[in-house]
């Protein structure tokens, strides 16, 4: 997994060993030179850099290897590249649901998308349900906003979130549709992509989403309008985890 913004990159890597693989998160500069590396506790799945390049986040599976079922556990970390301070498990943040503190032993957090150097959005799962949460790094809080949201991606203007939503009648291994939520009205709408999307979509611009689907050589990249109109189109074959650099 890879992402980059404002001269900072994050690359999640597997290190193949004779007996078992290990994994690491490598922070890169604008020339893809390594700045710092961190060991991670499991299989890489999501990575994001804040718009300023000051923060990087990643999620790994520490048990299980798929979001499709319920038998998995994740670990999500955020690193400040100015100080190299790390919050290595966002599950330690205080959760606020409907204005009240919420505690549970089964909380999982994954799929960070940054608004700025303090605020972010992510998925929080507990009790068999998923929620969109707004995170506050300074206050160390996660506040629930909307149900049935996984792997959110904030639009460039900060007003919408693209995400995968579990839909009724879908198969257990391909249960998602790609949706967009208006954060001002909390109204959600489906995109024109009818296939199951197991990815954290990326905004190519204010009106276009990019995401990966299985292809002949791993994954291919596709695009679809964010407003529900149009059709899905192939962007690139044999590719995954893109980043648009300004």
Residue pairs with C-beta under 8 A, 6 or more apart in sequence:
1 10
1 11
1 12
1 44
1 45
1 46
1 47
1 58
1 240
1 241
2 9
2 10
2 11
2 12
2 47
2 241
2 243
3 9
3 10
3 47
3 48
3 49
3 241
3 243
4 10
4 28
4 49
4 243
4 245
5 49
5 50
5 51
5 52
5 53
5 243
5 245
6 49
6 50
6 51
6 52
6 53
6 54
6 246
7 29
7 30
7 53
8 27
8 28
8 29
8 30
8 49
8 53
8 54
8 56
8 81
9 27
9 28
9 29
9 30
9 32
9 49
9 243
10 25
10 26
10 27
10 28
10 47
10 48
10 49
10 56
10 57
10 58
11 25
11 26
11 28
11 47
12 23
12 24
12 25
12 26
12 40
12 44
12 45
12 47
12 58
12 60
13 23
13 24
13 25
13 26
13 44
14 21
14 22
14 23
14 43
14 44
15 21
15 22
15 23
15 24
22 39
23 39
23 40
23 41
23 42
23 43
23 44
23 60
24 37
24 38
24 39
24 40
25 37
25 38
25 40
25 44
25 47
25 56
25 58
25 77
25 79
26 34
26 36
26 37
27 34
27 35
27 36
27 37
27 38
27 56
27 79
27 81
28 34
28 35
29 35
35 81
36 79
36 81
36 84
38 77
38 79
38 86
40 58
40 60
40 75
40 77
41 60
41 62
41 75
42 60
42 61
42 62
42 63
42 74
42 75
43 60
43 61
43 65
44 58
44 59
44 60
45 59
45 60
45 61
45 67
45 74
45 110
46 57
46 58
46 59
46 76
46 110
46 111
46 112
46 151
46 200
47 56
47 57
47 58
47 59
47 241
48 56
48 57
48 58
48 112
48 113
48 114
48 200
49 55
49 56
49 57
49 114
49 243
50 56
50 114
50 116
50 117
50 120
51 114
51 116
52 116
52 117
53 81
54 80
54 81
54 82
54 117
55 78
55 79
55 80
55 81
55 114
55 117
55 137
56 78
56 79
56 81
57 76
57 77
57 78
57 79
57 112
57 114
57 120
58 76
58 77
59 74
59 75
59 76
59 109
59 110
59 111
59 112
60 74
60 75
61 72
61 73
61 74
62 73
62 74
62 75
63 71
63 72
63 73
64 71
64 72
64 73
65 72
66 72
66 173
67 110
67 150
67 151
67 198
68 172
68 173
68 174
68 175
68 198
69 172
70 128
72 108
73 108
74 108
74 109
74 110
75 88
75 89
75 91
76 89
76 90
76 91
76 109
76 110
76 111
76 112
76 122
77 86
77 87
77 88
77 89
77 90
78 86
78 87
78 90
78 112
78 120
78 137
79 85
79 86
79 87
80 86
87 137
87 140
90 109
90 112
90 122
90 135
90 142
91 107
91 108
91 109
92 140
93 109
93 135
93 140
93 141
93 142
94 101
94 139
94 140
94 141
94 142
95 101
95 102
95 103
95 107
95 124
95 133
95 141
95 142
95 143
95 144
96 102
96 141
96 142
96 143
96 144
97 131
97 143
97 144
98 144
102 126
102 144
104 126
104 127
106 125
106 126
106 127
107 124
107 125
107 126
108 124
108 125
108 126
109 122
109 123
109 124
109 125
109 133
109 142
110 122
110 123
110 125
110 150
110 151
111 122
111 123
111 150
111 151
111 152
111 200
112 120
112 121
112 122
112 135
113 120
113 121
113 122
113 152
113 153
113 154
113 161
113 200
114 120
114 154
115 121
115 154
115 158
117 137
118 136
118 137
118 138
119 134
119 135
119 136
119 137
120 134
120 135
120 137
121 132
121 133
121 134
121 135
121 145
121 152
121 154
121 161
122 132
122 133
122 135
122 142
122 152
123 130
123 131
123 132
123 133
123 149
123 150
123 151
123 152
123 163
124 130
124 131
124 132
124 133
124 142
124 144
125 131
129 147
129 148
130 147
130 148
130 149
130 150
130 166
131 144
131 145
131 146
131 147
131 149
132 144
132 145
132 146
132 147
132 149
132 152
132 161
132 163
132 181
133 142
133 143
133 144
133 145
134 142
134 143
134 145
135 141
135 142
135 143
136 143
145 183
145 186
146 181
146 186
146 188
148 165
148 166
149 161
149 163
149 165
149 181
150 163
150 164
150 165
150 166
150 176
151 163
151 164
151 199
151 200
151 201
152 161
152 162
152 163
152 200
153 161
153 162
153 163
153 200
153 201
153 202
153 203
153 209
154 160
154 161
154 203
155 161
155 162
155 203
155 206
155 226
156 203
156 205
156 206
157 206
158 183
159 182
159 183
159 184
160 180
160 181
160 182
160 183
160 226
161 180
161 181
161 183
162 178
162 179
162 180
162 181
162 191
162 201
162 203
162 209
162 226
163 178
163 179
163 180
163 181
163 201
164 176
164 177
164 178
164 179
164 197
164 198
164 199
164 201
165 176
165 177
165 178
165 179
165 188
165 190
166 175
166 176
167 175
167 176
167 177
170 176
170 177
170 196
171 196
174 195
174 196
174 198
175 196
176 196
176 197
176 198
177 190
177 191
177 193
177 194
177 196
177 197
178 190
178 191
178 193
178 197
178 201
178 209
178 211
178 224
179 188
179 189
179 190
179 191
180 188
180 189
180 191
180 209
180 226
180 227
180 228
181 187
181 188
182 188
189 227
189 228
190 228
191 209
191 224
191 225
191 226
191 228
191 232
192 224
192 225
192 228
192 229
192 230
192 231
192 232
193 211
193 222
193 224
193 232
194 232
195 213
195 232
197 211
197 213
199 211
199 212
199 213
200 211
201 209
201 210
201 211
202 209
202 210
202 211
202 242
202 243
202 244
203 209
203 210
203 226
203 244
204 210
204 223
204 244
205 244
206 226
207 225
207 226
207 227
208 223
208 224
208 225
208 226
209 223
209 224
209 225
209 226
210 221
210 222
210 223
210 235
210 242
211 221
211 222
211 224
212 219
212 220
212 221
212 222
212 239
212 240
212 241
213 219
213 220
213 222
214 220
215 237
215 238
216 237
216 238
217 237
217 238
218 238
218 240
219 238
219 239
219 240
220 234
220 235
220 236
220 237
220 238
220 239
221 234
221 235
221 236
221 237
221 239
221 240
221 242
222 232
222 233
222 234
222 235
223 232
223 233
223 235
224 230
224 231
224 232
224 233
236 242
